[in-house]
């Protein structure tokens, strides 16, 4: 068999915040790691998106950090990387739970023979999963994790490198202010990603402009509003579709969704008998939808839109051609300038993260 799916961590449940450290002690190259997270809910009022419970995903080799993103960031990167929504189960109701599957991609696609994670190239590679039990969902009583490794088996490959991903900066905004960031120039960029997730506000209502330039503006690579990036160089990303099951009542409550921009929700009563109940939504922005129903009932909700978890993607060149990616190692200085819209404040947080190619 050329490939196999190995279980790196059997399903393990936790009832308190924790950081689980798992040795990646395989000999064969790994195309991707798949982290499955599920919860058991005891309430029916959502406090935040379920992915908030996945506080951080990291891959380290001693002090060398190879991958380090929050759950929000890792899921958004996975969606942009594979151009699809994961097959998650989103049941925000008492006694239910949300299953999230986040893929850490080491190559351009699953089973990429040129780029994969080769554990033999490192001394002691480890996967770290940090859990924040009450950060999201509906008051989960427990969270469980399972980790799978998509590995090369009888197919013997010699990968020349793998994809890293790291958060570069996390900062609070100020009204109409510029935030300047000196970007790393150690490894070629495949993607630059900017996250601006504030419940109730689309990222385009938070970020006025994004500018990326070399050598004190000698060359300007990007100088656009966030929504312009979404609709131009990143426009080949398909519209996101997400299904959610949730109880609604005659009092307004929030639905949390992966989709943060131009979100549109459609409601269908989820009951055992025909009903005239109806539901409507408003204020659909920033991954949060306010909803109200004519009568208490369970509803199936289909949400469509863009910008997973408030993240804008800046892809560099043909994403299948390594020679077309942005080789920042040839650049003396690289600066990112993000300007906030007027009226934004320190309650609006922005994260900058990158996907890079690292050769062995």
ChimeraX attribute file (.defattr): number of C-alpha atoms within 10 A of each C-alpha:
attribute: neighborCount
match mode: 1-to-1
recipient: residues
	/A:1	7
	/A:2	10
	/A:3	15
	/A:4	13
	/A:5	15
	/A:6	14
	/A:7	14
	/A:8	20
	/A:9	16
	/A:10	11
	/A:11	13
	/A:12	12
	/A:13	14
	/A:14	15
	/A:15	14
	/A:16	13
	/A:17	16
	/A:18	13
	/A:19	14
	/A:20	16
	/A:21	14
	/A:22	15
	/A:23	15
	/A:24	20
	/A:25	13
	/A:26	15
	/A:27	13
	/A:28	19
	/A:29	25
	/A:30	31
	/A:31	27
	/A:32	22
	/A:33	22
	/A:34	18
	/A:35	19
	/A:36	18
	/A:37	25
	/A:38	25
	/A:39	26
	/A:40	21
	/A:41	23
	/A:42	17
	/A:43	16
	/A:44	18
	/A:45	19
	/A:46	19
	/A:47	16
	/A:48	21
	/A:49	22
	/A:50	30
	/A:51	27
	/A:52	19
	/A:53	25
	/A:54	24
	/A:55	19
	/A:56	19
	/A:57	22
	/A:58	20
	/A:59	23
	/A:60	19
	/A:61	16
	/A:62	11
	/A:63	6
	/A:64	10
	/A:65	15
	/A:66	19
	/A:67	20
	/A:68	21
	/A:69	21
	/A:70	21
	/A:71	23
	/A:72	24
	/A:73	27
	/A:74	25
	/A:75	24
	/A:76	24
	/A:77	29
	/A:78	19
	/A:79	19
	/A:80	21
	/A:81	21
	/A:82	15
	/A:83	14
	/A:84	14
	/A:85	19
	/A:86	15
	/A:87	12
	/A:88	17
	/A:89	17
	/A:90	24
	/A:91	23
	/A:92	25
	/A:93	22
	/A:94	17
	/A:95	15
	/A:96	21
	/A:97	24
	/A:98	25
	/A:99	21
	/A:100	22
	/A:101	22
	/A:102	25
	/A:103	24
	/A:104	24
	/A:105	28
	/A:106	25
	/A:107	24
	/A:108	21
	/A:109	15
	/A:110	17
	/A:111	20
	/A:112	18
	/A:113	19
	/A:114	14
	/A:115	26
	/A:116	28
	/A:117	24
	/A:118	24
	/A:119	18
	/A:120	14
	/A:121	12
	/A:122	15
	/A:123	10
	/A:124	13
	/A:125	22
	/A:126	21
	/A:127	20
	/A:128	18
	/A:129	21
	/A:130	18
	/A:131	25
	/A:132	18
	/A:133	23
	/A:134	20
	/A:135	19
	/A:136	18
	/A:137	29
	/A:138	27
	/A:139	20
	/A:140	24
	/A:141	16
	/A:142	18
	/A:143	25
	/A:144	17
	/A:145	22
	/A:146	17
	/A:147	22
	/A:148	17
	/A:149	22
	/A:150	21
	/A:151	25
	/A:152	22
	/A:153	16
	/A:154	11
	/A:155	11
	/A:156	12
	/A:157	16
	/A:158	12
	/A:159	19
	/A:160	15
	/A:161	18
	/A:162	23
	/A:163	22
	/A:164	23
	/A:165	27
	/A:166	19
	/A:167	18
	/A:168	15
	/A:169	13
	/A:170	12
	/A:171	13
	/A:172	13
	/A:173	24
	/A:174	19
	/A:175	15
	/A:176	17
	/A:177	17
	/A:178	17
	/A:179	16
	/A:180	13
	/A:181	15
	/A:182	12
	/A:183	17
	/A:184	16
	/A:185	15
	/A:186	14
	/A:187	17
	/A:188	23
	/A:189	25
	/A:190	26
	/A:191	22
	/A:192	17
	/A:193	19
	/A:194	23
	/A:195	23
	/A:196	26
	/A:197	25
	/A:198	21
	/A:199	20
	/A:200	17
	/A:201	20
	/A:202	26
	/A:203	28
	/A:204	23
	/A:205	20
	/A:206	27
	/A:207	24
	/A:208	19
	/A:209	20
	/A:210	20
	/A:211	18
	/A:212	19
	/A:213	17
	/A:214	16
	/A:215	12
	/A:216	11
	/A:217	13
	/A:218	8
	/A:219	11
	/A:220	14
	/A:221	11
	/A:222	15
	/A:223	16
	/A:224	16
	/A:225	16
	/A:226	24
	/A:227	19
	/A:228	16
	/A:229	19
	/A:230	20
	/A:231	11
	/A:232	11
	/A:233	14
	/A:234	17
	/A:235	12
	/A:236	10
	/A:237	18
	/A:238	13
	/A:239	14
	/A:240	18
	/A:241	17
	/A:242	19
	/A:243	17
	/A:244	20
	/A:245	23
	/A:246	22
	/A:247	20
	/A:248	24
	/A:249	15
	/A:250	13
	/A:251	11
	/A:252	14
	/A:253	17
	/A:254	21
	/A:255	24
	/A:256	24
	/A:257	27
	/A:258	27
	/A:259	29
	/A:260	31
	/A:261	24
	/A:262	16
	/A:263	24
	/A:264	19
	/A:265	21
	/A:266	14
	/A:267	19
	/A:268	14
	/A:269	22
	/A:270	16
	/A:271	11
	/A:272	6
	/A:273	6
	/A:274	8
	/A:275	10
	/A:276	7
	/A:277	14
	/A:278	15
	/A:279	20
	/A:280	14
	/A:281	18
	/A:282	16
	/A:283	15
	/A:284	26
	/A:285	26
	/A:286	29
	/A:287	27
	/A:288	27
	/A:289	25
	/A:290	16
	/A:291	21
	/A:292	19
	/A:293	22
	/A:294	14
	/A:295	14
	/A:296	15
	/A:297	18
	/A:298	19
	/A:299	21
	/A:300	18
	/A:301	21
	/A:302	16
	/A:303	22
	/A:304	20
	/A:305	19
	/A:306	22
	/A:307	30
	/A:308	27
	/A:309	29
	/A:310	28
	/A:311	28
	/A:312	26
	/A:313	25
	/A:314	19
	/A:315	20
	/A:316	18
	/A:317	16
	/A:318	11
	/A:319	14
	/A:320	12
	/A:321	10
	/A:322	16
	/A:323	11
	/A:324	12
	/A:325	19
	/A:326	19
	/A:327	18
	/A:328	17
	/A:329	13
	/A:330	11
	/A:331	13
	/A:332	10
	/A:333	16
	/A:334	19
	/A:335	18
	/A:336	19
	/A:337	18
	/A:338	26
	/A:339	21
	/A:340	24
	/A:341	19
	/A:342	14
	/A:343	12
	/A:344	18
	/A:345	16
	/A:346	11
	/A:347	11
	/A:348	20
	/A:349	17
	/A:350	24
	/A:351	18
	/A:352	22
	/A:353	24
	/A:354	22
	/A:355	22
	/A:356	23
	/A:357	24
	/A:358	16
	/A:359	12
	/A:360	11
